[in-house]
Every structure is written in C-alpha cells, then in structure tokens.
Amino acid sequence: MDAVTDLVLQQLYAATDDNSSEVAITVSAVELYNEVLRCLLSSRENLQLRWASGAGSVNGVVLEGAEERVSGSRSASLRGLRV
C-alpha cells in the first residue's frame, strides 16, 4: 500500500506544481473490515456513509466522522498516513 500511496501523492503534487491555481490537499485514511468503517487517523469506528446531492459543493458519497489533515507536501502527507 505504501508504494501505491506514494505514487498517487507524487502525481497529485506534480499536477499542482503549475501554480496556475490555488490548491488545498487533505488526506484521510479509512479501513473497511468486517463491515465496519474505521478512521485510521483517529481510531473512530462505525463511520457513516451518506449520499449528498444538491446545490452544495459536495455531490456523491460522504464519509461522516473521518478525520482530514491538510497537507502542504508529499512527504508531510506520507508522514501523516503512517499508522
């Protein structure tokens, strides 16, 4: 998993290097095991999935209760995901 995560973050940060727009990257990590969703950054269990749609900025599936961490660099993202 570390190699896949590193590759995704590498490509994500490379795509934002053009400085043509302001980008904020947040990182979350969740585990699905025995039909229980758990946040790996905070150890919260039984997270809830819900469908969001409408005029707001979020459309699609939302995972409520998962912690998000803002990251300024690829290495900071990787350090934050080490669990």
Secondary structure, 3 states (H helix, E strand, C coil): CHHHHHHHHHHHHHHCCCCCCCCCEEECCEEEECCEEEECCCCCECCEEEEECCCCCCCEEEEECCCCEEECCHHHHHHHHCC
